[in-house]
Amino acid sequence: MQLLAAFFPIILFFAFYKAYGIFVATAAAMLAALGQTLWHWFRHRKLEKMHLVTLVMLLVLGGLTLAFQDPTFIKWKPTIVNWLFGVAFLLSPLFGGRPLTERLMSHAVELPISIWRQLNHAWTLFFLAVGGLNLYVAYHFDEATWVNFKLFGLMGLTFAFLIAQSFFMARHVKDLPSEEK
């Protein structure tokens, strides 16, 4: 359910795009993301930095899309967000000493530091690559193809990458001593 909630604004964007076009879809995604963020704040009294970055980029680039009636801005949103995340993963060991992957997941799984670093590099490359791929699709295909790619392509690539990461991590999880099992 939480995964569906994470993709709610993009699913809404897709549905509104099919019915009303890019500008109504952009406004719908902006309102959905803002409402979702406010709901999360009232429920948990905290917000994740990644959610805030995504919201701010959506509001700024969506706002520019609506103000100038130019879909180029909203097409850049996935790229900018992914590149920001890629840079965050890349630079995370410099700020705090540990890779971001370790900080995000070490409460759930114990891995050697070398594996955390490999995972961090993989996430960095993934975010930078999908950001570039988004621009390729945005500039080499029509708007409808880009919208389909934004929902199905980016989401599919993310799920495939998560599954691959899970298999990679499973090979390296440290076994608990027999008395802790």
KEVOTOR-673712 format. One record per residue (C-alpha): residue number from 1; residue in one letter; x, y, z. Coordinates in Angstrom, 3 decimals, decimal comma. Layout:
SITE   seq   type         xx         yy         zz
SITE   NUM      A          X          Y          Z
...
% end
This chain:
SITE   seq   type         xx         yy         zz
SITE     1      M      0,000      0,000      0,000
SITE     2      Q      2,851      2,361      0,834
SITE     3      L      4,402      1,657     -2,555
SITE     4      L      1,159      2,594     -4,293
SITE     5      A      1,034      5,793     -2,249
SITE     6      A      4,568      6,654     -3,357
SITE     7      F      3,488      6,473     -6,994
SITE     8      F      0,091      8,131     -6,498
SITE     9      P      1,025     11,528     -8,050
SITE    10      I      2,531      9,912    -11,147
SITE    11      I     -0,427      7,558    -11,584
SITE    12      L     -2,753     10,534    -11,254
SITE    13      F     -0,593     12,472    -13,735
SITE    14      F     -0,923      9,594    -16,202
SITE    15      A     -4,709      9,316    -15,796
SITE    16      F     -5,278     13,068    -16,125
SITE    17      Y     -2,914     13,247    -19,096
SITE    18      K     -4,942     10,619    -20,941
SITE    19      A     -8,190     12,476    -20,200
SITE    20      Y     -7,220     16,174    -20,286
SITE    21      G     -3,651     16,698    -21,511
SITE    22      I     -0,308     17,662    -20,042
SITE    23      F     -1,265     20,900    -18,298
SITE    24      V     -4,216     19,514    -16,326
SITE    25      A     -2,129     16,425    -15,570
SITE    26      T      0,667     18,619    -14,233
SITE    27      A     -1,716     20,535    -11,974
SITE    28      A     -3,271     17,281    -10,742
SITE    29      A      0,143     15,800     -9,910
SITE    30      M      1,151     18,982     -8,083
SITE    31      L     -2,013     18,980     -5,977
SITE    32      A     -1,746     15,248     -5,288
SITE    33      A      1,883     15,499     -4,188
SITE    34      L      1,167     18,524     -1,997
SITE    35      G     -1,842     16,814     -0,422
SITE    36      Q      0,089     13,602      0,085
SITE    37      T      2,965     15,469      1,749
SITE    38      L      0,638     17,395      4,047
SITE    39      W     -1,220     14,194      4,983
SITE    40      H      2,102     12,486      5,776
SITE    41      W      3,182     15,465      7,881
SITE    42      F     -0,019     15,505      9,936
SITE    43      R      0,121     11,741     10,402
SITE    44      H      3,822     11,355     11,294
SITE    45      R      4,998     14,892     12,140
SITE    46      K      8,051     14,396      9,933
SITE    47      L      8,948     14,394      6,263
SITE    48      E     11,635     12,499      4,395
SITE    49      K     14,185     14,655      2,575
SITE    50      M     13,664     12,689     -0,639
SITE    51      H      9,930     13,441     -0,547
SITE    52      L     10,591     17,126      0,023
SITE    53      V     13,057     17,325     -2,865
SITE    54      T     10,559     15,616     -5,160
SITE    55      L      7,728     17,891     -4,019
SITE    56      V      9,742     21,082     -4,428
SITE    57      M     10,929     20,067     -7,901
SITE    58      L      7,371     19,157     -8,902
SITE    59      L      5,976     22,452     -7,606
SITE    60      V      8,716     24,554     -9,211
SITE    61      L      8,904     22,780    -12,571
SITE    62      G      5,172     22,110    -12,669
SITE    63      G      4,544     25,753    -11,850
SITE    64      L      6,847     26,828    -14,682
SITE    65      T      5,091     24,393    -17,024
SITE    66      L      1,725     25,933    -16,182
SITE    67      A      2,922     29,533    -16,134
SITE    68      F      4,630     29,328    -19,531
SITE    69      Q      2,350     26,641    -21,012
SITE    70      D      5,517     24,719    -21,902
SITE    71      P      5,775     20,999    -21,055
SITE    72      T      9,569     21,087    -21,297
SITE    73      F      9,816     22,005    -17,615
SITE    74      I      7,779     19,060    -16,357
SITE    75      K      9,699     16,737    -18,673
SITE    76      W     12,906     17,777    -16,911
SITE    77      K     11,510     16,995    -13,436
SITE    78      P     12,351     13,245    -13,381
SITE    79      T     15,847     13,996    -14,650
SITE    80      I     16,594     16,706    -12,107
SITE    81      V     15,201     14,651     -9,213
SITE    82      N     17,114     11,535    -10,276
SITE    83      W     20,327     13,473    -10,800
SITE    84      L     19,967     15,137     -7,384
SITE    85      F     19,515     11,709     -5,801
SITE    86      G     22,485     10,388     -7,773
SITE    87      V     24,688     13,222     -6,523
SITE    88      A     23,410     12,677     -2,961
SITE    89      F     24,402      9,005     -3,112
SITE    90      L     27,732      9,864     -4,726
SITE    91      L     28,681     12,487     -2,135
SITE    92      S     27,161     10,799      0,929
SITE    93      P     30,407      9,183      2,156
SITE    94      L     31,986     12,647      2,257
SITE    95      F     29,231     13,913      4,555
SITE    96      G     28,774     11,608      7,509
SITE    97      G     31,386      9,029      6,575
SITE    98      R     28,961      6,282      5,559
SITE    99      P     27,350      5,551      2,224
SITE   100      L     23,741      6,648      1,964
SITE   101      T     22,639      3,069      1,263
SITE   102      E     24,023      2,013      4,643
SITE   103      R     22,311      4,890      6,422
SITE   104      L     18,985      4,080      4,779
SITE   105      M     19,018      0,297      5,127
SITE   106      S     21,398     -0,778      7,896
SITE   107      H     18,519     -0,956     10,387
SITE   108      A     17,055     -3,799      8,310
SITE   109      V     20,096     -5,677      7,069
SITE   110      E     23,730     -6,079      8,081
SITE   111      L     26,272     -6,011      5,265
SITE   112      P     30,030     -5,508      5,051
SITE   113      I     31,078     -1,931      4,335
SITE   114      S     32,484     -2,930      0,940
SITE   115      I     29,015     -4,133     -0,089
SITE   116      W     27,382     -0,926      1,167
SITE   117      R     29,851      1,005     -1,004
SITE   118      Q     29,079     -1,147     -4,054
SITE   119      L     25,358     -0,657     -3,497
SITE   120      N     25,897      3,078     -3,131
SITE   121      H     27,814      3,222     -6,425
SITE   122      A     25,094      1,170     -8,120
SITE   123      W     22,378      3,559     -6,907
SITE   124      T     24,452      6,543     -8,012
SITE   125      L     24,840      5,108    -11,503
SITE   126      F     21,187      4,068    -11,642
SITE   127      F     19,903      7,539    -10,769
SITE   128      L     22,269      9,264    -13,183
SITE   129      A     21,413      6,802    -15,978
SITE   130      V     17,625      6,996    -15,632
SITE   131      G     17,876     10,787    -15,489
SITE   132      G     19,723     10,742    -18,793
SITE   133      L     17,331      8,179    -20,254
SITE   134      N     14,375     10,392    -19,335
SITE   135      L     15,876     13,264    -21,319
SITE   136      Y     16,569     10,985    -24,257
SITE   137      V     12,937      9,874    -24,368
SITE   138      A     11,656     13,431    -23,781
SITE   139      Y     13,635     14,856    -26,705
SITE   140      H     13,533     11,949    -29,162
SITE   141      F      9,922     10,813    -28,861
SITE   142      D      6,523     12,454    -28,809
SITE   143      E      4,864     13,660    -25,615
SITE   144      A      2,526     10,651    -25,282
SITE   145      T      5,471      8,259    -25,497
SITE   146      W      7,309     10,243    -22,837
SITE   147      V      4,261     10,122    -20,523
SITE   148      N      4,033      6,341    -20,978
SITE   149      F      7,769      6,031    -20,360
SITE   150      K      7,491      8,212    -17,250
SITE   151      L      4,964      5,837    -15,701
SITE   152      F      5,795      2,427    -17,105
SITE   153      G      9,422      2,786    -18,148
SITE   154      L     10,821      4,576    -15,125
SITE   155      M      8,690      2,576    -12,704
SITE   156      G      9,615     -0,685    -14,431
SITE   157      L     13,304      0,144    -14,408
SITE   158      T     13,103      1,075    -10,732
SITE   159      F     11,361     -2,195     -9,809
SITE   160      A     13,844     -4,229    -11,870
SITE   161      F     16,747     -2,421    -10,212
SITE   162      L     15,264     -2,990     -6,740
SITE   163      I     14,868     -6,697     -7,452
SITE   164      A     18,442     -6,948     -8,730
SITE   165      Q     19,681     -5,098     -5,637
SITE   166      S     17,715     -7,471     -3,392
SITE   167      F     19,343    -10,518     -4,978
SITE   168      F     22,762     -8,875     -4,723
SITE   169      M     22,205     -7,999     -1,060
SITE   170      A     20,880    -11,482     -0,226
SITE   171      R     24,185    -12,993     -1,360
SITE   172      H     26,080    -10,827      1,126
SITE   173      V     23,870    -10,719      4,220
SITE   174      K     25,817    -11,732      7,287
SITE   175      D     24,403    -14,805      9,023
SITE   176      L     23,404    -14,383     12,654
SITE   177      P     25,239    -16,546     15,197
SITE   178      S     23,223    -19,717     16,021
SITE   179      E     22,178    -18,485     19,515
SITE   180      E     20,564    -15,350     17,970
SITE   181      K     18,545    -17,264     15,354
% end
